[in-house]
Amino acid sequence: MKFGRTLFAVVAATALLGALTATASAARLSSSSQTIRTTFASMTFTGGFGTTTCALTLEGSFHARTITKTAGVLAGFITRAALGACATGSATVLAATLPWHTRYASFSGTLPNITAINATISGAGWQIREAVFGVTCLAGGGILSAAFNREAGGGITSIAAGGRMPTSCGAEGTLSGTSNSTTVLGAATRITVTLI
């Protein structure tokens, strides 16, 4: 009987220690690179000014290769935003608004197999010119969301970005797009994010 109690106590202590270790080890996210580049083949701006669709490339950096999973923590900056060819309308990034702040928001899925890392982006600003009437508006000041979709091995497969932004034309605008190209800045290596 005494042996049974001792064995039970050892098993219970081991299980508790394992649970605490698993919880502690999932408190942070680690990126394979401190720099990032993502390209959106199509980013759509919609509002009272019409619809403008352009390619967009964003580049930036994380403050560190490891961040805590704490909502609102500043994770890094977007330091460069370049619009490419526009399918409809035209737009210009307001360079004076850079850098844009990226903050950790949450994750999707169940630990340890999370499917997405959710972030917010603040500070973004554009000048948008719609194609039909040539109306030009400034858009900025809103909080955008970005979901870094992640495969089981940790690789970032896509980033879905979007949100609402006030405009100088009196109507709120929306922004939406998905990037299927997220790599280390200056390399073709895909970014991976793991739990530690």
C-alpha atoms as one frame of an Amber mdcrd trajectory, in Angstrom:
protein
   0.000   0.000   0.000   2.847   2.384   0.932   4.598   1.580  -2.365   1.361
   2.348  -4.267   1.030   5.785  -2.619   4.668   6.596  -3.317   4.309   5.517
  -6.951   1.135   7.601  -7.303   2.893  10.653  -5.779   5.846  10.265  -8.180
   3.532   9.890 -11.207   1.432  12.899 -10.129   4.529  15.067  -9.546   5.948
  14.057 -12.945   2.663  14.892 -14.682   2.471  18.280 -12.938   6.072  19.089
 -13.799   5.446  18.079 -17.428   2.356  20.294 -17.614   4.234  23.266 -16.145
   7.126  22.750 -18.552   4.769  22.522 -21.549   3.024  25.729 -20.464   6.290
  27.570 -19.869   7.775  26.385 -23.159   4.777  27.736 -25.071   5.093  31.255
 -23.628   7.282  32.590 -26.449   7.491  32.569 -30.231  10.802  32.232 -32.037
  11.352  33.345 -35.640  13.966  31.855 -37.960  14.948  35.404 -38.982  14.831
  38.887 -37.535  14.042  40.395 -40.958  11.012  39.817 -43.155   9.784  40.586
 -46.661   6.275  39.836 -47.856   4.713  40.503 -51.249   1.007  40.906 -51.947
   0.205  40.353 -55.623  -3.059  42.210 -55.037  -3.960  44.625 -52.216  -7.420
  46.175 -52.579  -8.442  49.589 -51.194 -12.219  50.149 -51.233 -14.269  53.117
 -50.048 -16.334  56.128 -51.091 -13.491  56.847 -53.524 -14.044  53.610 -55.489
 -11.756  50.596 -55.668  -8.011  50.595 -56.230  -6.044  47.361 -56.561  -2.237
  47.333 -56.497   0.672  45.017 -55.772   2.373  45.733 -52.423   5.722  44.724
 -50.937   6.419  45.188 -47.228   9.805  44.850 -45.526  10.653  45.097 -41.883
  12.218  43.583 -38.830  11.339  42.017 -35.509  12.857  43.575 -32.378  14.258
  40.178 -31.456  14.134  36.650 -32.815  12.063  35.699 -29.760   8.957  37.471
 -28.436   6.554  36.701 -25.606   2.976  35.787 -26.444   1.585  38.870 -24.675
  -1.224  40.761 -26.410  -0.119  44.249 -27.414   3.642  43.663 -27.150   5.559
  45.577 -29.830   7.039  42.853 -32.040   8.701  44.958 -34.742   8.446  47.563
 -37.474   7.560  47.710 -41.143  10.300  49.974 -42.421   9.611  49.880 -46.157
   6.355  49.716 -48.128   6.409  49.815 -51.919   3.380  49.718 -54.184   3.832
  47.988 -57.521   1.662  47.999 -60.617  -2.011  48.803 -60.059  -4.754  46.876
 -61.885  -7.286  49.656 -61.125  -6.675  53.197 -59.909  -3.340  54.255 -58.453
  -1.872  54.726 -55.001   1.205  55.998 -53.213   2.552  54.976 -49.813   2.933
  58.003 -47.526   6.607  57.480 -46.673   6.407  59.939 -43.752   4.151  57.440
 -41.910   6.918  54.800 -41.803   7.896  52.905 -39.748   4.577  51.145 -39.081
   4.316  49.344 -35.746   3.565  45.615 -35.614   2.194  44.219 -32.344   1.446
  40.634 -31.324  -2.310  40.132 -30.790  -3.085  36.420 -30.366  -2.842  33.016
 -31.985  -5.353  30.711 -33.660  -5.512  26.966 -33.192  -4.664  24.827 -30.185
  -1.272  24.711 -28.497   1.169  23.413 -29.479  -0.169  23.206 -33.061  -1.140
  26.803 -33.696  -2.393  27.595 -37.197  -1.915  31.377 -37.262  -0.212  34.192
 -35.401  -2.372  37.305 -35.326  -0.885  40.795 -35.247  -1.950  44.412 -35.573
  -0.310  47.077 -37.722  -0.640  50.760 -36.852   0.586  53.910 -38.553   0.003
  52.896 -42.189  -0.877  55.662 -44.631  -1.645  55.892 -48.369  -2.764  58.365
 -50.981  -5.319  56.639 -53.193  -6.607  57.789 -56.588  -9.618  55.952 -57.987
  -9.739  55.207 -61.701 -13.143  56.475 -62.879 -13.402  60.085 -61.653  -9.800
  60.604 -60.531 -10.805  61.328 -56.923  -7.759  61.386 -54.636  -8.013  60.581
 -50.916  -5.594  60.123 -48.056  -6.149  56.967 -45.997  -4.511  56.239 -42.667
  -4.781  56.166 -38.929  -6.593  52.865 -38.563  -5.442  49.636 -36.961  -4.970
  46.877 -39.513  -4.900  43.165 -38.743  -2.551  40.543 -40.130  -2.826  36.765
 -39.741   0.467  34.931 -40.297  -0.871  31.521 -41.378   1.412  28.709 -40.255
   1.843  25.081 -41.311   2.462  22.285 -38.796   6.254  22.554 -39.207   6.216
  26.272 -38.384   6.614  27.684 -41.895   4.614  30.831 -42.677   2.501  29.913
 -45.699   0.595  33.178 -46.191  -0.319  36.467 -44.566  -3.885  37.774 -44.741
  -4.073  41.511 -44.024  -6.996  43.871 -43.803  -8.928  46.412 -41.846 -10.711
  49.761 -41.914  -9.075  53.159 -42.260 -10.437  56.701 -42.066  -9.981  58.749
 -45.260  -9.865  62.427 -46.144 -12.850  61.885 -48.481 -15.294  61.459 -45.602
 -15.898  57.749 -46.128 -14.159  54.966 -44.258 -12.048  52.768 -46.479 -11.216
  49.095 -46.259  -8.029  47.317 -47.161  -7.647  43.598 -47.893  -5.135  41.245
 -49.443  -3.262  37.961 -49.018   0.453  37.386 -49.490   1.730  33.967 -50.482
   5.374  35.050 -50.452   6.940  35.659 -47.035  10.706  35.286 -46.828  13.813
  36.442 -45.017  14.725  39.923 -46.287  17.325  39.586 -49.061  16.972  35.796
 -49.376  14.558  33.244 -50.798  14.362  31.418 -47.454  10.894  31.035 -46.021
  10.283  32.334 -42.461   9.404  29.796 -39.787   7.930  30.549 -36.357   8.129
  28.007 -33.559   6.904  27.847 -29.961   9.570  27.767 -27.258
